[in-house]
């Protein structure tokens, strides 16, 4: 019985030693993240049709990161799109006519989340928009058969509305407190033999491009 009792005590002591060790590791990990000013928010993988995609989101705290001084907290999103099939797609990751490749859109959603995106927009039907001499047209890049594309974007906090149709009325309203967001990138199947993209992302041959699909992450919690 004494031997059994000693073994039980030994087993309990190992359990609590391990639990204590795990707690120490968790605390160390949190402290390291706080000290570095970087917090991992999300890693998400999915596949829609032939396209596999991975989205990683981090929160970069205000301050210096790799020699760059951030003036505010920033959400950094890295994503990878892999075309496993034989079709070609457009990725709407280059803003719209008159902007550059770094444009990131932000808009509130009906479910209370705020969407961060790189996608194509249509003029809203429920708003009054001014007459335009030059139409708003999305720019794009290719995701051809068996190709993999990587991209990285940053958006400053607090999130502020940005779409190609910000001048339409009534204006959209963003929540005062934003707890949840998500990231989406838009793609469309396209006939690579008939659709052309110039070096600025301008697309020709829209009649050979199918409806946009959104590749979205899970909800990203902001605390």
PEMO-V898790 format. One record per helix or strand of 2 or more residues. SS is the DSSP state (H for helix, E for strand). FROM is the first residue (numbers start at 1). TO is the last residue. If there is no record, write none. Layout:
ss:from:to
SS:FROM:TO
SS:FROM:TO
This chain:
ss:from:to
H:2:36
E:38:48
E:51:60
E:63:65
E:68:70
E:74:83
E:88:91
E:105:108
E:114:118
E:141:143
E:148:156
E:180:190
E:196:197
E:203:204
H:206:208
E:213:216
E:220:221
